[in-house]
C-alpha cells in the first residue's frame, strides 16, 4: 500500500472532526533583514519551547530591540503573545546531518497549543494556531477548528482580529519616545515607538514599520494633516488597519483562486485540462500534509520531526499561495497607496496651476476638472510654498514605495518571466506558451504601471514647481528693483522739496515778519516825532535842503518814506531769517526721522477706471470734502482756511490731508502691457495728536487679455519716516487708513482689502483680502 493510501484514513478521520483556515500577508523583506549570521547566530536553537513567563530566548530586557532582524523580533514578541514553541526552518530537501553546524534558517514556524489565550480567539473554539514567516516576507497563519456552531466566517474574523493585535492594533505613532532637543517643545505622546518596543505591542521591526508608516500608509501625506492639521486622522492610518486590508484568506488544503485567461486552441485546452488534474493531485497531497501536521501537533508537539515541519512550511508558502497573497497585497496597496497618492498629486497640480495662472490676470477664471463628489482630502486654499513643501514630502517618501517593486522583482513574479525567457532560447522549447495564471498575470503589471506613472507625474510636477520657483525669484528681483526705485524717487523728492515751504508755513512766516516790521516802525516813529515836529537827525538832514522854507506836508511825506523803508527792510530781513531757520529745522527734523515704516500690499485685483483720474487730479482715489470757511475767514476770502480754529480741528480729524501727486511714470512691458506708477504724497493721521508724512506708490498694470483692455491693481507701497516711534495702535490705524481710503476705493465691485484687528481670529499680519463676492456688501 502506498503512503498516500496509508495516510488517507487518518486524514479522513481528522477532516470529519476538524476544519482548517489560513490567512497571510506580505511585507518587503530580504535575507539580511530576516536573519543575521553575526547577530542572531548566538540565539539560534534547533527548537524553542517558551515558558509561562513569556520571556523566550531573550530574558535580558536590554536585548529587546526594535531595529532587530525579523527572526529575532518574532522571538522577542511572540512568547509574550502566548505562543508556546518555535521551530527554525533551514530549507533544503533533507535534514542537516547530526553533529554538523546548522545552516542559517530561511523561515521560522511558531505554534500555539492553547489558542484561547491568544488575542482574538477568546470566544472562538480553535484547537491549534500556527504562524510561519520566511525570508521572502510572507506571514501565514493556519488554524484548526471544530465545525460545531462556529462557522468559517467567524473563524476567519477571529484570525484577522488576531493578526490585527499581533502587528500593533491601532498603533499609528511616528514618535520615537525619546526626549531630545529636537522635540523639546513637544510633549512625548503616550503612544510611541519606544513603548511599541518595550511593551511588545507588535511583532514588526523598525524596517517594516518605516515602510508602512512612512511609505505605504503615511498619515503625513494626507492633505487634511499636512495643510489643515485636523485631529483624529491617525485612526485611519493604523498598523492593524493596514494589515487587515492586505491580509488574504484561503484554505490551506486547497489551492486559492487565481486568474486564468480563457484558453484558445486545442493545445491550450489540453494543457489546461492537464493543469487541472495536476492541481487536484497537489490538493490531495496538501490535505494529507495539513492533516498529518495537526494530528501530531495536537497529540504531542514533541513528535514533530524535521520532515513534517519542512513539508508544512513548504505548503504555507507554495507558489500558488504566494501568488494569492501577493495579488491581495498589490490589489489593496494599488488602491490604498498608489491611486490615492496619484489623486493627491493631480490635485496639487490643479492647485498649483490655479495659483500660478493668476499672473496672467485672465478676465474669466480658469475652470479645471474637479470631481463633483467632493473628496474629503481636497487640496484648496493653499499657497505655492505649501504645495512646494507637500511635493517635497511626497518626493522624499516615494523611494520607500518604489523599493517595494525591487523586492517584488526578486520574488514570485520574476521567476515566470525568467523561465519564459529561457524557454524561448532553448532548443527543445514547446510550441505552446505557459498557461498565464496569477503568477504572471494579475495586478502586478497594473501596480508597476501605476507606480511608473506616479513617478513620472511627480517628476513633471517637481519641474513645474522648480520653474515656478525661478519665476518667483525673478518676481522678487523685480520687487527689489521697484523698492530701490521708490526709495530713489523719495530721495529725489526730498531733495527737491528740502527748501520748499508749505502754504500754511509761508503764511505764518509772512505774518510774523509783518508783525516784526510793524513793531520796528512803531519803535522808530517815537523818537522821530516829538511835539508835532520832526526831531532827531531829520532836522539836520532837512537843513541841507533848506527845510525851513519847505511846507510841513513835505516833511510828513519824507517821514512816511522813511518809515516805509524801515518797514520793508525789517520785513525782508525777518522773512529771510525765518525761512532760513525753518529750512534748517526741517532738515534737522528729517535727519532725526530714524524710524522707517513701509507697507507693501500686493493686491492683484481689478482696478476701477474712474479712480485713475482721481489719483492724477486730486492725489487720492477718495477725495475728502474740503473744510468750510466760517466767521471772519468766510468774509475775508483771501485768508487761508487753516487760520480758522474750527477748520483746523476739522482738518486734524480727517484720516489724511494735503494729498498731491508729485510723480508719474510709465513702463512699457510689451505691446499689450504697461506698468503705471503714480507717486502720491500725503499726511496720514495715525492718532489725535500725530500725523506722519507718507509717500504712496501705486503700481497699475494695463493689459489686454482679450479684445477689451483692463487695469489690474498690482501693488501699493507706502513709505514713511518719522522722528518718533509709532505705537502698535498707531500702526494699526495707519494700515486701516491705507486699506479704507487708498486701496478699497480703487477696487472693482465685490473686492475688498481689509485691515484685521489683532483681536480677531483671522489675525494675520493685520492684512487679508477677500475674493469676489456673489452679493457685494452694502456700501461697497
Secondary structure, 3 states (H helix, E strand, C coil): CCHHHHHHHHHHHHHHHEEEEEEEEECCCCHHHHCCCCCCHHHCCCCEECCCCCCCCCCCHHHCCCCCCHHHHHHHHHHHHCCCEEEEECCCCCCCCCCCCCCCCCEEEEEECCHHHCCCCCCCCEEEEEEEEECCCEEEEEEEEECCCCCHHHHHHHHHHHHHHHHCCCCCCCCCCCCCHHHCCCCCCCCCHHHHHHCCCCCCCHHHHHHHHHHHCCHHHCHHHHCCCCCCHHHHCCHHHHHHHHCEEECCCCCCCCCCCCCCCHHHHHHHHHHHHHHHHHHHHHHHHHHHHHHHHHHCHHHCCHHHHHHHHHHHCCHHHHHHHHHHHHHHHHHHHHHHHHHHHHHHHHHHHHHHHHHHCCCCCCCCCCCCCCCCCCCCCCCHHHHHHHHHHHHHHHHHHHHHHHHHHCCHHHHHHHHHHHHHHCCCCCCCCCCCCCCCCCHHHHHHHHHHHHHHHHHHHHHHHHHHHHHHHHHHHHHHHHHHHHHHHHHHHHHHHCCCCCHHHHHHHHHHHHHHHHHHHHHHHHHHEECCEECCCHHHHHHHCCHHHCCHHHHHHHHHHHHHHHHHHHHHHHHHHHHHHHHHHHHHHHHHCCEEEEEEEEEEEEECHHHHHHHHHHCCCCCCCCCCCCCHHHHCCCCCHHHCHHHHHHHHCCCEEEEEEEEEEEEEEECCEEEEEEEEEEEEEEECCEEEEEEEEEEEEEECCCCCCEEEEEEEEEEEEECCCCCHHHHHHHHHHHHHHHHHHHECCCCEEEECCCCCCCCCCCEEEECCCCCCCCCC
